[in-house]
């Protein structure tokens, strides 16, 4: 049913992952006071607005973020098949951890090119962690529902 608590968890997780499209994920401060900004689709330089890395390089990041957001939102409507819903929750948690790794990897690659660069991760980088916790809570709620249904089947 859509009015379960796990629906709220999944909805909030989908909103948080969707908000990652709006904000930069990290900033790289160069020694010459220029700033590179890592978005979900590109790495760009703040002052000159020239791309430092082609947008194609961050295509895996944007595809992964899109898949995560869409699968969390669609998972809300799989309430009739709880086993599939539980599997999708686990896959989403793994993909969110992979997203954190990808952002870290791309940011560190640019920072490695410009050695004494300083990396600052912005507040949206906490969204995948919070969404992972919310998705895990939804998983536990779905699992409890499945156990209740199984126990009621045994009574019959």
C-alpha positions, -999 to 999 in steps of 0.1 A, spaced: 0 0 0 12 35 -8 4 49 27 31 29 45 60 45 63 85 31 39 68 51 11 77 83 30 113 71 35 116 63 -3 100 96 -13 123 117 9 153 97 -4 142 103 -40 138 141 -33 173 142 -17 189 125 -47 170 148 -71 183 178 -52 218 167 -61 211 178 -97 207 214 -85 239 219 -65 276 215 -71 291 184 -55 326 196 -48 349 226 -53 386 224 -60 406 255 -50 438 259 -71 469 277 -60 462 305 -84 429 312 -67 408 297 -95 380 274 -85 370 242 -103 334 231 -96 323 195 -100 286 192 -109 268 160 -117 275 165 -154 308 184 -158 338 199 -142 340 236 -150 361 266 -139 342 292 -120 358 324 -132 361 318 -169 333 293 -174 355 272 -196 353 235 -193 384 218 -178 372 183 -186 347 173 -213 312 167 -201 315 132 -215 340 123 -188 313 127 -161 286 109 -181 288 79 -158 282 102 -128 251 118 -144 237 85 -156 242 69 -122 225 98 -104 196 97 -129 192 59 -125 193 61 -87 168 89 -85 144 72 -110 147 38 -94 140 51 -59 109 70 -71 97 40 -91 103 17 -62 74 34 -43 50 19 -69 63 -17 -65 43 -21 -33 24 -51 -47 57 -72 -50 76 -67 -18 104 -91 -28 112 -69 -58 109 -38 -37 135 -52 -12 159 -61 -40 156 -26 -56 163 -11 -22 195 -30 -18 206 -22 -53 199 15 -47 221 15 -15 250 -1 -35 245 25 -63 245 54 -38 278 42 -23 291 39 -59 280 75 -65 300 87 -35 330 69 -48 327 83 -83 324 119 -71 355 113 -49 373 98 -78 366 126 -103 374 153 -77 407 137 -67 417 132 -104 414 169 -110 431 177 -77 459 154 -86 466 172 -118 470 205 -99 491 192 -70 487 217 -42 449 220 -48 425 220 -19 393 200 -22 360 210 -5 330 188 -7 297 207 -6 267 198 15 249 178 -12 275 151 -7 257 141 25 225 134 5 235 99 -7 245 89 28 211 101 42 193 85 13 211 52 19 200 53 56 164 61 45 164 34 19 177 9 45 149 19 68 124 14 40 140 -20 34 134 -29 70 98 -18 68 92 -38 36 108 -68 52 86 -65 83 55 -63 60 66 -94 42 71 -112 75 36 -102 86 21 -115 54 39 -148 57 28 -152 93 -8 -145 83 -5 -171 56 6 -197 81 -24 -190 103 -48 -199 75 
